[in-house]
Amino acid sequence: MTKRSRTLVASFAAFSLVLAACGGDDDAAEEPAAEAPAEAPAEEPAEEPAEAPAEEPAEEPAEEPAEEPAAMPGEGVSITMAKADWSTEDPNAYVIRAVLQELGYDVSDPKDVELGPANAYIAMAQGDADFWINSWYPGHRSWLENDLPDGSKVGDHVSPIGEMMMAGGLQGYLITKSFAEEYGITSLDDFNSNPDAIAAYDAVDPVPGNGIADIYGCQESYTCDDIIQSQIAFSGWENIQQTIAGYDAMFAEASTKADAGEPAIIYTWTPSAYITQMRPGDNVLWLSVEDVIDDSNPLGVDGGAEHNQLPGTASIGADQCPGSVDGVCTLGWVAADITATANNDFLAANPVVVAVLEAFQMNVIDVSLMNVEMADGADVEELAAQWIEDNRALVDEWIATGMAAA
């Protein structure tokens, strides 16, 4: 606090000293008159004391200067975050964005750079995006084999990082339950070899009357469409082909059919709200696959060896997967590891981000429940903020881990 200044005012009264002197001869008197006594000097007035200075109040102690908050490691650093053109991991994206913002980073809205995998990995490799949390390995490893204009591979410039949801991406094929039970179908191999089931399906599928069962597959910008093509070739399913279109539109059509008891087969995955609408054991069942695709690359496509889905199993009982053996369903898809991938130069320059991404994990059930709320209209950023509030101790551990790496 600034010390107040005071002006000390002292007023002094000035007085003149008056001295009266009387004297003179009286000529008329013979005898000299007695000399009159000199007039007594006027009494000098006592000097008035100077005005007493005003008493200064006791000086207040100076306030301690406010302690400056410690600088956060991310201050002054901007991060361009990408996200996939599907929404099922949006909760994860907005949680990690908020965590990095708490560390001081200026993180772009992931929706500003929304891409399919083919373009996302190239964007990260070329530095147009720093990272995303939407990698599904092993399937996405095929994108790391893409060539860049300088002759290098995408995989030379990006790296997977962390263990956000290991084995969290359950994948497989769902079939309308009543249709499967009517024709005794437990696997896609059963379906391919059953002409009556193929004919019944073909009558109402996306391309009716072509003699082929057009199952609902994947969106072209994803990776699952390529893996399905390889699986069809690997298994020799001559009576099955994949419909490739916008996923949500395909799912809405398949879900309506499943609710009505009409034949539908669709690829899907978790975490998602999808299996709250097509519900294994209720209106649909999981189909098994007899031979899981390996790394043999039956179509000879670039990166096709990465379509390997072995062992392709999941712990699902016969009530949801009739082809299950001792509680193990051969879905034909490995449970994918859902992790982050980032540009290598970005990782080298930001050890705090590396530490946080390596520590960052989310529960598949939590994310699936948030997906259900999103389907009901909830805002994903609000859901992420609530998750952080509910898991504050864990988030504080991630932040402490990041701070220790600064």
Summary of the structure (lengths in Angstrom):
residues: 406
radius of gyration: 43.5
end to end distance: 35.5
largest distance: 178.2
contacts: 1196
relative contact order: 0.15
helix: 34%
strand: 17%
